[in-house]
Amino acid sequence: MATLTVLYGTPTDAEAFRTHYEQVHVPLALALPGAKDPRYSLDVTTLAGEPVFAMFSADFATPEALEAAMGSPEGQAAQADVPTFATGGVTILVS
């Protein structure tokens, strides 16, 4: 199994982020082929206090399935959308 986790830093406009994220980006992310148990949270906190505003996570059967999803038209659309709203930066983790 492979898990994709995306951490979003604090945006310059929290309300604009929320609106775009929930209305545009989440539907794109939910369309990733092969994504299992996709989930997201807003207003995330860390134990060490680093500023993380939101996170998205989804599981894939294999690392190759994750790679294929990110290379698919749906994955490309989701990736292309990130700069339109993620003004606080993004950290992408694969585990």
C-alpha positions in Angstrom: 0.0 0.0 0.0 1.0 3.6 -0.6 -0.4 6.7 1.2 -0.4 10.1 -0.3 -0.6 12.9 2.2 -0.7 16.6 1.3 -0.1 19.3 3.9 -1.1 22.9 3.2 0.5 25.8 5.0 -1.5 28.7 6.3 -2.9 30.6 3.3 -3.0 34.4 2.9 -6.8 34.3 2.7 -8.2 31.4 4.8 -11.8 31.9 3.6 -10.8 31.9 -0.1 -8.7 28.8 0.5 -11.6 27.0 2.2 -14.1 27.9 -0.6 -11.8 26.9 -3.4 -10.5 23.8 -1.7 -14.0 22.4 -0.9 -15.7 23.5 -4.1 -13.0 22.9 -6.7 -9.9 21.0 -5.4 -11.5 18.3 -3.2 -13.7 17.1 -6.1 -10.5 16.9 -8.3 -8.7 14.9 -5.6 -11.6 12.6 -5.0 -11.5 11.7 -8.7 -7.9 10.3 -8.5 -8.1 6.8 -10.0 -7.6 4.0 -7.5 -7.8 6.3 -4.4 -9.1 4.4 -1.4 -10.4 6.1 1.7 -9.7 9.7 0.6 -10.1 12.2 3.5 -9.3 15.8 4.3 -9.3 18.1 7.2 -9.2 21.9 7.6 -7.7 23.8 10.6 -5.1 21.1 11.3 -2.7 21.5 14.2 0.5 19.7 15.0 1.9 18.7 18.3 5.0 20.8 17.7 3.0 23.8 16.6 4.0 24.0 13.0 1.4 25.9 10.9 -0.6 23.3 8.9 -3.9 24.7 7.7 -5.3 21.6 5.9 -4.4 18.1 4.9 -5.5 15.5 2.3 -4.8 11.9 2.5 -5.6 8.8 0.3 -4.4 5.3 0.1 -3.5 3.4 -3.1 -3.0 -0.3 -3.6 0.7 0.1 -4.6 3.2 2.8 -5.1 2.8 2.2 -8.8 -1.0 2.8 -8.5 -0.2 6.1 -6.8 2.2 7.1 -9.5 -0.3 6.2 -12.2 -3.0 8.2 -10.4 -0.8 11.3 -10.2 0.1 10.9 -13.9 -3.5 10.5 -15.0 -5.6 13.4 -16.4 -7.3 13.6 -13.0 -4.0 13.7 -11.2 -2.6 16.3 -13.6 -5.7 18.5 -13.1 -5.4 18.3 -9.3 -1.7 19.2 -9.4 -2.3 22.1 -11.8 -5.0 23.5 -9.5 -2.7 23.7 -6.4 -1.0 27.0 -7.2 -4.4 28.7 -7.7 -5.2 28.5 -4.0 -2.3 27.1 -1.9 -0.6 30.4 -1.0 0.8 29.0 2.2 2.8 26.3 0.5 2.4 22.6 0.1 4.3 19.6 1.4 3.6 16.2 -0.3 4.4 13.0 1.5 4.3 9.4 0.2 4.5 6.6 2.7 
